[in-house]
Amino acid sequence: MSVATSLILTGIGGFFYKYENDLNYEIDPNISLSVYDYKEKIIMPKCKQYQEYITLAMVNFFQTSLNNQPFVYPLRGFLELLYYPNNYLSTTVGTFILYLISYIGITLLFWVTLTPLYIAFFIILGPLGVSLAVIHTFLQSNLLTMMFMRLSHITSKLTIICFNNNSNGNEDSISQTVSMTKYYVPIGCTYFWVYYLPMKLLKYSIALLILIILLTISSMPIIGPILFHLLISPIITKIYISKLLRLQKLDKDQRMNLFVTQFGCYTSFGSICSLIECIPIISGFAISTNTIGVTLLALETLLDGSNSTTSLLPELCRSSITDLNETQPLDLLVPPLEETINNSNEQFSSGILLSGLCQTSQIPSITLENDTHNSLSLIHISEPTRH
């Protein structure tokens, strides 16, 4: 009952977000194609595109998971909230209250439905088995609550606030709504029955099968919910960042291209988020700080062609350090030249700076670009940049 309730709430929340009122609906241009053209003009290009996606994700995985250190951005989000509470605190508290209400409700349902089964199964271990069943109840209820909270995009307002506070005057402020085009297929056309409906059924059947497998894994005592979150870590990032990308008017294909070319980045950030969000109650705050963190990640790296370095310090803290630099002797703040040169050589020889949290070298990466009509995909290699 608790699992079904959570899935229903998650589906409703995701449905309303996907089909929000500010979308402009247009008829899919593919409905004018002949049935004989489906294979050559739709199916084969799609297969080639997905093959390209898999290749790009594998090739870029390791360098994108380390470049610009995306794994520190959950901490960046927390520091941003800590240094600018006036901007984020009210929305964060409201989100936490909603999380708490949902968590208590799902936990009570879990407690009266599945917890007795766990206790009966692990009773052979005595008090230890009962303790495992109780702890797993809280972890599993938190997992189901976070599924609902993420896919419902409760924290979308934080994305807008963070963007407007960190655009630095280079971009216009964004609001809650933005006009985008979404294609639909009329139910009465041949394209709907021959291609569109069968592909949708196949897609959702595969998604349902994967979800069942993941929920089965999550039913393992204690370790299950942790494995569940780690396995969906890139999807967690994808969900968090989707609001900002839609507000930036990136269409579905462009968002998918960013996901596959930066798959390592999505996984790196999502892994840290997932570990934090495994902890009940703390995850109620983490969903807000992770939303802020992923917005900063997008603004400073993913949507910024300059590949700027990662700094953990918000602007307020950085300005304080700047003032300190102006009042302290130079030799106390800057290391000797010889030491700096040696450190620089070590960084360049290794390719990636792993010892610090404020700067990282750039490794060449393969990226995917679409033309104006998203009809062709080009692969190119970007030059390495050294900081």
N, C-alpha and C positions, 0 to 999 in steps of 0.2 A: 504493500500500500504506500509506504513512504517513498519507495523508488518510483512508482508510477506517478504519484503526486508531483514529485520533483521534476520528472521528465515532462509531464503535461505543462507545468508552469514554465519550464525552460523553453518548450516548443512555442507556447503562446508569446512569451517575451521576444524570442528570436523572430517569430513571424511578424509581429508588429514593427520591429526594428527594420526588417528586410523590406517591408512594404509600407514604409512611412509615407505620410501625406505629401511631402515635398518633392516626390519623384514625378517626372514627366513620363507618361507611358506612351510608347509608340509601337506599332505593329512590326514584328520581326521581318526584315526584308527577305529572309530565306523562304518565306511561304510562297513566293512567286516561282521558286525553282521547280523543275520537273522531277518526278520521282526518280527518273533515270540519272539525274545529276547529283543525287544525294551522296553517292559513294565518292565521286571524284571531287566534288566541291565542298562537302561537309565532313564526311566520315574520315577520309584519308588525311585532309589537312589537320583535323583534330587529333588523330593518332600521331602524326608527325610532331604536332605541337607538344603533346604530352611526353613524347620521347625526348624532345628537346628540354622540357622542364626537368625531367629526371636527371639528364646529363648535367645541366647547369647546377642543380642543387647539389649533386655529388662533387662536382669539380670545385665549386666555391665554398664548400662546407667549412673546411678548417680555417681558411683565411678570414672568412666573414665572421666566424665565431670568436675570433681574437682581435681583429682590427677594430680600433676605437673602443675596445673593451666593453662590449654591451652588457657583460655580466655585472658591472658595477652600477648600472642605471637603476635597479631597484633601490639601492642605497641613495642614489641621486634624488630619486623621488621622495624618499623619506626626509632627506636634508632640505629639499625644496619646501616641503610642508613645514618643517621645523623652523626655517628662517622666515617664511612668509605665511604665518598662520592666519592673518587677516584675510588672505585671498582664498584659502582652501578649507579652513577649519569647519565652517558651518556646513558645507556640502559633505565633508568627510564624516562629520558627526551624524548627519542625516542618513548617509549611506550605511554607517555602522548600526544605527537603530533599525533600519530595514533588514540588515543582515541578521541582527539579533532576534528579531521577531520571526524571520523565516527559519533560522537555525533551531530555535526552541520548538517551533511547530513541527518541523521535520524530525527532530530528535524524539519528540513524544510519539509520533507515528511509528518511527523506527523501533522505539522501545516496546511498543505493544504488539508489533508484528514480527520483526525479524530477530530482535534481541533474544527472546525466549528460545528460538531455534539454535542460536549460537551458544547460549548457556547450556542447553541440553546436549549439544554436540561436544562441548569442551568440559563438561562436568567430570569426565573421567580424569582430568588433570587436577581436580580438586579446586581449592581456592584460586590457584593460578589460572585455571581455565575460566573461572567466573570473571576474574580481573581482565583477562584478555578479551572476553566477550563485551564487557562494559566499555573498555577503552576503544575497542573497534567500533562500538556504537557511536561514540562521539566523533571519531575520525570519519566514518562513513557518512554520518549526517552532515558533517562539515563539507565533505566532497560534493554531496548532492546539493547543498545550499549554494556552494560556489558555482556549480554549473548553472543554476538559475540566475545568480547575480551577474555572472559574466555575459551570458548570451542575451540577457535583458538589457544590457548596456545602461545600467543604473548610473554609472559614473561618467556618462557622456559630458555632463556639465563641467567636470574637472578638466576634461580634454580642452574644452573651449577656453576656460580660464587660464590654463597653463600656456596654451598657444598665445593668447593675447598678452600675457605677461612676459613672454620670452621671445617675441618676434623682433624686438629691438628696433622697431620702427622701419624695418626693411620690407615688411609685408602688411597689408591691410588686416585689420581685425576681422575675425570671423564670428558669425552668429550661430544660433541653434539650427538654422535651416540653410540649405543650399540646393539649387535646382540641378538635378541630374536626370538623365534619360534611362529608362528601363524598358527593354523590349518585352512584349508579350505575344503569345500565339493564340489566335482565336480557336475555339474548340471545334468549329465546324469545318476547318480546312484539312486537306489531305496531309499536310506537313505535320499537323498535331498528332494524327493517329498513326502515321507510318514511322515517324522519327522522334518527335518531341516527347510524346507520352511514354513510349518504350524506353527511351534514354533516361527519363526522369525516374521511372520505376526501377531501372537498373541501378541508377545512382543512389537512390534512397534505400534500396535493398542492401547494397554494399555498405552504406553508412550505418544501417541498422545492425548488420552483422558485426561490423567493427565495434559498435557501441556495446553489443551484447558481450563480445570477447573482453572488452575493457572493463565492463561492470563485473564480469566473472573474475577477472584478475583482482579487481578492487575488493572482492569479497574475502580475499585472503586476510586473516587476522593481522592487524597492525601494519604489515609491510604492503598489503594490497593497495590502500589509498595512496601511499607514497609512490608506488610504481605507476599507478593510474595517472597521477599528476605529471610524473616525469615523461611518460610516453606521449602525453598530449602537450608537452611544453611548447613546441612551435605553434600549435593551434591556439594556445593561451595568448601568446604574443599577437598572433593574427587577429584574434578577437579584440584585444585591447587597442590595437592600432587602427582598426578598421574605421572607427568614427572619424579620426583625424584625416585619413586618406580620402574618405568620402567628402569631408568638408573642403579638402584640397582639390576636389573635382577629378580625382583619379577614378576611371571607370573600372569595371570588373576585370578586364584583361590587364590593365596597368597594375592593379593591386596584386593580381596573380603573378605577374612578371617580377614585381618587387619581392614577393614572397619566395619565389624559387631562386632568384639571384642572391638574396640575402638570407637563405635558409639557415645557415650557420648562426647568423646574428639573431634570428628569431628563436632558434633553439637555445642559444647561450643565455639570452635574456629570460626566456620562458622557463628554463631549468631552475634558475634562482628564484623566480616568482613562484614556481610550483612548490619548491621546498618550504618557502615561507607560508604559503597558503595551505599547507597541510596541517598547520597548527590551528585548532579551533580558537575562536574569539580573536586571536591576533590576525587571522585572515580577514576579519571584518574591517580592520584598518588597512591591511596590506592591499586589498583590492583598490583602495583609493591611492595609496602611495605608488603602487605599480602602474596605475593609469597615468599618474604624473610622470613617472620615470620613463614610460614608453613614449610619451609625448616629447620629452626632452631628447630621447634617443632618436626619434624621427627628425626633429628639428635640427639637431646638431650633427647627425651623420647620414641617415637614410635619405633625407630630402635636401641635404646640403652637399653640393658637388665639391666643396672645398676640402672635405675630409678633415675637419678640424679635430684637434686633440681633445681628449676627454679630461675634464676637470671635475673633481668631486665637489668643489666648493661653489655654492650659489653666488650670485653677483654681490650680495651684501657682504659675505665673508671674504670674497676676493678683494673688494674695495678696502676692507680693513687691513688685509695683508699688504696692499699697495701703500697705504698710509704708513704701515710699519716699515716698509722698505725705505721710505723717504727719511725716516728718523734714525735708522740704525746704520752703523759703519758698514761700508761696502764689503770689507773683507769678512764680516761675520755672516753675510747673507749669500755671497757668491763663492763657490768652491774654487780652489786654485785651478789655474788654467791647465796644468798638466793632468790633474785628476779628471777635469772635464773632458779632455781629449781622450783619455783612456776609457772613460765610461762611454763616450760616444762611439768609439771603435767597437766596444763590446756589443752595444746595441745594434749597430749596423751589421755586424757579423752574424748575429743570431736572427735578424729579420724581424723579431717581435720583442717589444719591451714587456716582460712579464713581471719584473720586480717592482715596478711602480704602478700607481693608479691614476696618474695624471697625463701620461703621454704614451703613444704607441706608434710604431712604424707601420707603413702601409705595404701590403703585399699585392702584386698584380692580381686583378680579378677579372673574371669573365662576366659580362653583363648582357642583359637582353633589352633591346630597344624596339619599340613599335613605331610604325609611321602613323600619320594622322588618322588613317582609317583602320589601324590595327590589322592590316592585311598581311604584312610581311614582318618577320622577326629576324633581326640581325645580331650576330655575336661579334663582340670586339673585346680586346684586352686593354685595360686601362694601365697607364704607366705607374710604377711605384712612386710614392711620395715619402720622403724622409723628413721627419720633424727634428 
